[in-house]
Amino acid sequence: MTDPLRALVVDDEGLARRGLRLRLEEIDGVDVVGECRNGREALACIAEQAPDLLFLDIQMPGMDGLALVRELQSDAMPLVVFVTAYDQYAVQAFDLHAVDYLLKPVESERLAEAVGRARRLLGDRGAATEKARLLELVRTLSDDGSIPGALDAEDRGPGFPERLVIRDGAETTLVPVATIDWVDAAGDYMCIHAAGQTHIMRSTMKALEAQLDPDRFLRIHRSTLVNAARVTKVRNHINGEFFLVLEGGTSLKMSRSYRDRIDRVLGAG
């Protein structure tokens, strides 16, 4: 493509819009044609400006990002890059069906990658296919984006994904859920311990726990989830806590507030 890439920024937060616009204006060949505060404003702006690329916040009051995509016709829809502060389950679907998704705060390197990916799609005429896939996905989601669509049917269990999609800069790692030994929280990041490796995933414990089968993964501490099938020994402590020993020797503390789950751990084998 030799013409500038026409971009529209849609976010209900003024600072987020301005910050994204400034970063986009630093990228050669990008022309920001407008900013919108919600889906309704974006609909009008898209009709007037016909942008090539939409940087779209998912969660906004009124018409949110998902509702906006549902309203657009495929022939009038720009390519979409979702922007979100929440790396939740539905975002895994966007990773496979949208041009890209960016986590707030948006990093300049990741933003440049998303723009480059959009350019390639527009240049090789792959944009129509990407738009059709995104429309099909979004129309199957519930209003809160919670219905799974991230994985193909052969990769999905009964309502729970068989792989976690973990973004790390330019890399995307697919971690088979069956290989996960335990998970511990570090602020807004989850440390996924699987097959001898540790993967860092931006998420909350609550959001990650909702993705995992509760018959397989048990909360044993406010900051720890364990794959019950990996537990080989249970040691009780004088203060009422338990220590779970996993395959490989890792010892995890089960706090007293979760001790009612010990029977489920013992019955997991």
Secondary structure, DSSP 8 states (H G I E B T S, - for coil): --S-EEEEEE-S-HHHHHHHHHHHHTSTTEEEEEEESSHHHHHHHHHHH--SEEEEES--SSS-HHHHHHHS-TTT--EEEEEES---HHHHHHHHHSSEEEESS--HHHHHHHHHHHHHHHHTT-HHHHHHHHHHHHTTS-TTS-S--SS-GGGB-SSSBSEEEEEETTEEEEEEGGGEEEEEEETTEEEEEETTEEEEEE--HHHHHHHS-TTTEEEEETTEEEEGGGEEEEEE-TTS-EEEEETTS-EEEE-GGGGGGHHHHHT--
